[in-house]
Amino acid sequence: MQRRGKRSAPKGQALLSKRGFIRDQACQIPASPFPRAYIPVIFSARPGMGRAENKIIMTENKIIMKVLITQTAFDNVTMEEAVVRITQMAQKTDIPRVICTGNLDHLVMLQKDADFRAIYQAADLVLADGAPIVWLSHLCGTPLKERVTGSDLFWELGRASAATGLRLFFLGGAPGAAACAADAVHRRYPSAIVCGSYCPPKETFDTPEEQQHIWEVVRDAQPDILLVGFGAPKQEKWIQANKELIGVPVSIGVGGTFEMAGGIVKRAPKWMQTSGMEWCWRLAQEPGRLFRRYFMNDLPFLLVLAARIAADRLRPKAAKQKQPAA
């Protein structure tokens, strides 16, 4: 990936703390408000469609736990740990990295879309954006630490930019949404660096001329992190197809985040976010667009999957009870 020379990420080796946690010295970033990341080591449950699996994977001197749900591996990280890892990725210029923010609707699409599924499988970080993902992980008996939403990650990256000098670029969203989101970040974090925003016109988006223009706008801004709001799976497929051409260290699909951050669409109250009822708020705002998605696609899939997980977990217990006493 051809980019300007930049500072290297701090280097270090993973150490085992007294409490049995992996402590990664590389997670301490100069001038960052985030502490070292502590990642628990928990060993495996049996994989399968209705099960989750904790996979211990060694990458770049770090041990990272992943939870597998319907063959989609979610990184078991907190928001704080996710921001630390993204910041580290953004400080490297060797290869472009892709981050996915997965929700229930993504799981539905992944069952039918092989290209979308391949992007998830190759992603450098997969975050549990939707509350049902966390619910399913608990039902499987291998709970994710917490929900890491793209909407909240947006603000945390703004804070990280103010602390570390990382450059952000906002691409996509409704007309004017990315610019409004950039203004909102500057109001909350005056030292944050949003080096540009651009909303491609829908009418000409797929033309070679417009694609060339997008490449030039992004490359000229030289961002460290690109947030793309085209909606799924369009944004993930665009990132995968263009990541080498735009030369950005980290690209993240963020859906409708710009509209919420810019105040164009009001986000649900905090209690609805934390209780997993944010979808009700969104449905009330856009019933025409979301009714079919939620009630015809997502809800049936969730019910079938939850039943399958529950049956899969009960089956070993039933078999054990039928075994004759020794």
N, C-alpha and C positions, 0 to 999 in steps of 0.2 A: 504494500500500500504506500503510494508516494505522498508524503506530507512534509511539512516544514519540520525542522529539528525542534525537539521539545525536551523538557526535563524528563528524567527517568523516574519511574515509581520507586519508592523506598524499598530496599531489599531486606529480607530477613528469613529466618527459618521458623517452622512451627515447633513450639515447645509444649510439653505436657505440664499443665499446672498441678498444684497440690490437690485440687478437687477433681482431677481426672478429666479436665477439659483441654481441648487443643487451643493453645494460644498462639496466634499468628502475629509475629512481630511486624510483618509487612503491613498489617492493617492500621498501624499508627501513622497517620498522614500529617506532615507538618502543617501548621496553621488550620487544622480541621477541628471542629467541635466534637467529632465523634471519637469515642474511646476505642481501645482494642476490641476486636471481635472474638468472642468466646463461642466455639461451635461444639456442641455435645456430640459424643460418639455413641450411637445407639445401634445395635445390630439387628439383623434382618427379620422381616416377616416374609411369608411365602408370596411370590408374585403371582399375578393373574388378573383377568378382567375384573373380577369382583374383589380384588385384594389390593393392598398397598404394600410397597416394599421400600425399606430403608436401605439405600445403596451407599456404601462408603467409597468415595472416589477420590483418589489422590491427584491433584492438579496443581502445578506450580508451588510445591511445598505446602499445600493446604489440604486438609481433609474436609470434605464437604458432604453433608448428608442430603440425599434426594428421596422424596416420597413419590412412589409410582401409583398413579390413578388412571385406569383405563389405558395403560401403556404410555401415559404422558408423565414424564418425570418433573416434579416440582421441587425447586430448591427450598430446603427447610431453613429459611432465614427470617430474621426480624427485619423491620424497616431499616433500623440502624445498620445491621449487617449488610443489607442489600445496597445501601448508599455507599458504604465503605468499599464494597467490591466493585461497584460501578465506577467510583472515583479512581480506584486502582486501574481498572480497564482503560479508562479515558486517558490515563497518563502514559499509555503504551501506544506505539505506532506501528507495531509489527504486522498485525492483521486486523481487519475490521471485525468488531464483535456485535452480536445481535442479542437483544433482550426481549423476551415475550412476557406479556402480562395476561395470564390465562384466567378465563372465567368459565361458567357453565356453558354459555353459548359457544365458546371456542371448543369445548370438549365435544359438543354435538357436531360441529363442523369438521373436527378432526377425524371423526368416524368415517366420513364420506370423501374427504378431500385429501388425496395422497400428497399433493404438493405442499399443502398447509402442514400436514403431519410431518413431512420431512424437515420443514423449517423448524418446527418445535423440537424435533429430535436433535438437530444440529445447533440449537441455540446455546449461547454461552451462559445464560441465566434465564430461568423460567420462574416467574413470581405468581403467587396465588392471589389474583386480583379479586375474584368473586368469593363471597361468603360460602356458597355451596361447596366450593373446593375444600375449604377448611372443614365444613361439616362432614364431608365424605371421608376426609383423612381421619377424623375422630371415629367415625363409624367403622373404619378399617382397623382401628386399634393402633394406628401410627400417626398421631396428630401432628399437623404442621404447627409451628410456633405461633404464627399469627397471620392475619390477612395483610397483604402488602398491595394496596390499590395503586393503580396508575395515577389516579387523581391526587392522592397524598404524596406519592413519589415525586410528582411534578414540583410540589413545594419544597420537599426535602432536597431535591437537586438544585433548586434556587438558592437554598441556604448553603449547600455545599459549594456552589459557584462563588458566593460571597466570601466564603472562608478560604477557598483554595485557588480562585482565579480561573476555574474551568469555564470554557465558553460554550454557551447553549444556543441552539438554533431551533425555531419552531416552524414546522412545515405542515401545511394542511389545515383542516378544520373548516368551519363555515366562513364565508367572506368576512374579513375583519377580526375573526376570533383569535388568530395567532398574535396579531398586533395588540389586541386588548389583553391577552394573557401575558405578553411581554411587559406591558405597562404595569400590570398587577404585580408581577415579580419585582419590578424596580421599586414599586411603592413599599412592598413588604421588606425587601432586601436591597437597599440602595447600591450596595457594592457588587451585587450579582452582575454577571456579564451575559446579556442576551445579545449575541452578535448579529442576529437577523431573524426575520420571520417572512414567510411567503405562503400565500394561498393560491395554488394553481387553479385556473378556471376549469370547471367541469367540462365545458363544451370542447375544449382543445387539449384536455389532459393527455390523451393517448397519442397525440400527434408527435412525430419526431422532433419538430421544432420546439414544442413545449417541454418535452423531456430534456432536450439539450439545454433549454433555458434553466430548468430546475437544477441540473448538474452544475451549471456555471454559477448560479446564485449561491448554492450551498458551498461549493468549492472556494469561491471568492471570500466567503465569510470565515472560513477556516474554523469551524466549530470543533469542540472536543466531544460533545454529545448532541446528537440529533434526535429530537422528539417528533414523531410523525403521527398526524391525526387524520388518516384516510378512512378509518374504520377497518374492522377485520373481515376477511383475511387480506383485503387489498393492501393495507399498510405493511403487513409482514411480507407479502409477496413482492411489493415494490422495494422494500429494504433489501431483501435477499437478491433481487435482480440487479440492484444498483449500488450495493455497498462498496464494491471495488472501484466504481467510477467516481463516487463522490469523495472517497478518501477520508471518511470520518471514523475515529476510533470506536465509538459506541453509537448504535442506533436503537431506538426504543419505539414500539408502537403504543400509542396512548389513547386511541379512540377519540371520544368526545371530551377529553380533558380541557382543551383550550376554551371551549364554550363555557364550561363551568368555572374555570379559573378567571376568565375575562368577564364574568357576570352576565353573559348572554343567556345562560341556562342556570337556574338556581339549583344548587346541590341539596340533597336531603338533609334534614336536621341531624345533628351528631348522634342522637339516640337511635335513629333509624339506621345510620351507618354501622354502629357498633352491634346492633341487634340482628343485622342481616336482612333488614326490611327496606333497604334502599331501593330495591327493584319496584316496590309498590309506589314510591315517590316518582320514579321515572315513568312508570306506566301511567300514572295520573297526568303527567306532563305531556307524554306522547303516546296516547292510547292507539291511534291509528297505525303507528309504525311498530309498536312493541307488543301489541296484544298477541299477534300470531307467533312471534318469536318466543314469548314467555309461556303461553298456554298450549300452543300446538307443537312446539319443538322442545323447549327446555324442560318444562315441568314433567311431561311424560318420560323423557330421558332420565331425569333425576329420580323419579319414582321407581322405574325399572332397575336402574343402577343400584339404588339404595337397597331394594329388595334382594338383588343378586348378591350384594356384599354381605347383607345380614344372613342370607342362606348359606353362603360360603363359610362364614365364621361359625355358624351353628353346626355345620356338617361334621367337622372333626370332633366336636364335643359329643354329638350323638353317637358317632362311631366308637368313641372311647367308652361311653356308657354301656354299649352292647358287648364289649369285650368281656369274656368270662374271667372271673377272678382267678388269680394264679394259685 
